[in-house]
Amino acid sequence: METTKEQVIRLFLAFLSRHVPIGQAQLATLGGHGLEAKIWFELGVPSGHGWLIERSRERGGKLIRGHRYQMHNQLGTFDRILAGHGADRTFIDGFHLDLCGTLCNTAIENFSPVVPLVLASTGRCLAITVADARRNLVLEQWPDFQKRARRLFGSQQSEGIYRRIVAYQQRVPVRKDQPAFIKPFDPTKAAQREFGLLVELTELLRKQKLSWIPVAVERYIYVSRYQRRPFRMRTYFFHFGERMAQSSELAFAEAWITSKLSFANGDGFHEVEAPPVGTTIQQKIKKGVEKTVMTETKLIDLSGYVAVPRSEYEQLVADSQQLSAFRALLQGAKNSIPAQDDSTPNHHPSPTSDVPQSRKRRTKKQWDDLTDQEQIEWQLKALELKAEMGGAWKNGSWEKLLKQDFGHHDAGISGSCRAALARTNGNFRQMFEARIQKVFGDQAKSYLDRFAKLQK
């Protein structure tokens, strides 16, 4: 029977496969003892699509001898190594940050350059595994984390988010017959650990110029007996969307606390029953939280080039928006949002407010504002322009193109467009051709001919 550790790895790969086929995804993880690489191999992940990052020379040597995947020894320089393989490889569809300890200090600093690689990919999936029984700075510096949370989410919102996490942790099953040397489960400390991770990850993500609101979040608590020693672990899955929100911090926290929580201890995972939305939490949150995720006016038709049809994607989005009653009370409250500088996006009024259109800030045009047809036409046009220049962008031509077509050329739109072009070449070529056929139907031939000329 598989260990819970192996189950979590397979669950993450299944999570990723909803957005990009595993055989075509580019994956990376901390190497460790090679368990993840072993599962990649079983699932047919090509050798050129997997990266193992391991700083221990002993373990690194074993990984090189035992697995066919690419190796690197430093998480902090991984982005530079990946960039050295070409612009069409500078992304990671699924990254598993499998830590021996917690996400803090050096781990955050080293992981920061990897985040844009995930956000610029097709898969846009991230898994973070932390140890529950290791030293945790959140417990030692709890007042500081509370202050940081208030700055991120607001005083009342922060308290409501924490109480919601506590309510979930109180419903996690507890074994009565566990050995005396294993410390009993403490839901309060568990909630503080999880809340601290939310704070650390929110601060890390808010520095990105790419959008980082999760479409789906899943949480797992389990006892890992890999290597025969029991350790309490936590793993969190995130799939990031490509839409912006007025308050990304609150939108991220909302997706987190409305996500499902699963638990396992030696057997399969079982979903923890969601606690009711208590009156106290309702009162605390309703006073200060404003619904911030901008309404999606259209869904991208992903069925032509990823692993699932539209119906399943729509179900995925629906699953990520659980607890509708809880989400409903996050809407409309406008009185206690923390004061912010006028230059920050969080200060802007809600799209549903009565402020005249002329006074509202105009949102910059983004990649997914284009229709499917417009996206394909832009990709072909950009590829043809690049080919005319000998295969490389020269004299600011890239920025000029973005400025002309999108009205701006900041890091966000640049990353999205570069990722879109990367999805037309190499292993993505067949998927791009299939997408052209699906989107244009009987009119696809002229577009396919244009693309074929570019491949000669």
Number of C-alpha atoms within 10 A of each C-alpha: 8 10 17 23 18 17 16 22 18 16 13 22 22 14 23 26 21 19 23 24 18 24 15 17 25 26 26 25 22 23 24 20 14 20 14 20 26 14 15 23 15 9 13 11 20 16 15 11 20 21 23 26 21 22 16 13 10 9 15 21 12 14 23 14 9 12 16 17 19 15 21 17 16 16 21 17 14 21 20 12 12 18 14 11 10 9 13 17 18 23 28 28 26 32 26 22 23 19 17 13 16 24 23 16 10 10 15 15 13 15 17 18 17 21 20 22 23 24 30 25 26 23 28 27 29 24 24 20 21 22 21 22 15 13 11 18 15 22 14 10 11 15 11 12 20 20 13 17 25 17 14 21 25 20 20 20 27 25 17 20 21 21 20 21 21 20 18 19 24 17 14 18 13 13 10 7 6 10 9 7 6 11 9 12 17 11 18 15 16 19 20 21 22 21 26 27 19 19 21 19 16 20 15 15 20 16 10 16 14 22 21 28 25 23 20 23 25 21 19 20 25 23 21 22 15 14 8 8 8 14 16 17 21 24 23 21 25 24 25 22 16 19 20 18 20 20 23 24 22 26 22 25 23 21 22 24 25 22 19 22 23 19 19 19 19 14 14 14 17 14 13 19 12 18 15 13 14 12 9 11 19 14 13 18 24 23 18 24 28 23 21 23 21 15 9 8 6 9 11 13 18 18 16 18 22 20 17 16 15 16 11 13 19 12 11 15 12 13 16 19 20 16 17 11 10 20 15 11 18 22 15 17 15 15 11 16 19 18 10 12 10 9 8 10 15 20 15 15 16 20 15 8 10 9 11 7 10 7 8 14 11 8 7 12 13 18 20 17 16 14 14 17 12 13 16 21 14 18 19 19 14 17 17 17 17 17 14 11 11 10 11 12 14 11 8 8 14 18 15 14 15 17 14 11 11 16 14 18 18 14 12 19 24 19 21 21 22 17 21 21 20 21 21 20 14 10 14 16 15 14 17 21 18 15 22 23 17 16 15 16 10 9 12 16 13 11 16 18 10 14 21 11 9 13 9 5
